[in-house]
Amino acid sequence: MAFLCAAASLQAQKKPDTRSPLLIAIEKNDAAGVQRAIAQGADVNALESPRLFAAADTMLLDAMAKGNREIVMLLLKAPGIDVNKPGESGDATDPWIRTPLIQAASMGDAEIVSILLKKGTI
């Protein structure tokens, strides 16, 4: 019984979820949630919360990595989207900087590459 009480206490002390509604929707592949978050003024250029020794991707990079084309297209149509914003490396020795264009090209996604080029990616 003491173990169950201790476990319940630890659960109650669990840190709150600080991810944005937009990021949560992207991670759940919830296109309606992404659309809702954008309509409510979500920062489409925000970086996901960086993890220790890990990269922090932009919302667009995260959606591209998840492979949900509908969500990627919603983000590309969102007002103020910065198609040139790179993710941030969590490792100072790693010179690799990923931009949406690099991500789309590495995934072999010619349609997204074309859309990014039309939107002025460099």
N, C-alpha and C positions, 0 to 999 in steps of 0.2 A: 504494500500500500504506500509506503514511504517513497518507493521508486516512482510510482505513478504520480504522486504529488510533485516530486522533483521534476519529472518529465513535463508535467503540465505547467510548472513554473517556468521552465526553460522555454517552452513554446510561447508563453505569454510575453517573455522578454525578447522574442524574435524581432529583429529589426524590421521596421516598416518598409514596404516596397516603395522605393523612390523613383522607379522608372516612370517615364512620362506615359500618359495614355496612348500617345502615338506609338512609342516603342513597344508597349505591351501589345497593341493591335498588330504591329508588324510581326512580332515574335509569334503571335497566335495565328498568323495568316488570315487575319480578320479584315477583309477589305472594307466592310461597312464601318468597322471601328476606326480604320484609317481615315475614311471619308469624313466621319463624324469629328475626329480629332482635328483634321485640317479645317473643317468648317468652323470649329470653335477656336481657331487661331493658333494651333500647335506650331511650334518652331520646327519647320521641316528641315532646317539646316543644323539642328542641334547634334551634338555628339552623344552617343549612348554613354552612360557612366563608365569611365575607364575601370578596368579590373587590374589588379596588381600584376605587373609584368605582362600585360596583354594590350592589344590594340583597342582603340575606341573608334568605332565606325560611325559615319554619318547615318542618318535614317535611310538615305537612298542606298548607301553601300550595304547596310544590313538587309534591306528588302531585296536587293540584287542577289546577295548571298543566299537568301532563303528561296530564291527562284520563283517567287510569286509575281508573274508578269502583270497582273491586274493592279497589284499594289505599287509596283515600280511605275506603271503608267500614271496612277493617281498622284504619286509624288512628283513625277516629271511635269505634270500639269498644274501642280500647286503653285499659287502665287509666291514669288520670291525665292523659289528653289535655286540654289547655287550649284550648278552642275559641275563646277570646278573644285568644289571643296573636298579636300582629301580627308581620309581618316588619319588618326594620330597613332604612330607606333608606340608601343609600350616598352620598347627595348631601344635604348640609346645607341646600341651598336648595330641596329638594323636600319640600313639606309632606305629600305623599300617603302615608298609612299604610294598608297593606293588612291587613285581618283576613280570616279565613276567610269570614265572612259577606259582606263586600264583594266578595271574590273570587267566591264562588258566585253572588251577585246579578249581578255584571258579566258572568258567563258564562251567565246565564239559566238556571241550574240550580235549579229550584224544589224538587226533591226534597232536595237538599243544604241549601238554605236552610231548609226545614222541619225537617230533622234538627238543624241547628245551633240553630235557635230552641228546639226541644224540649230540647236539651242545655244551654240557658241562656245562649246567646250574647247579647251586648249590642251 
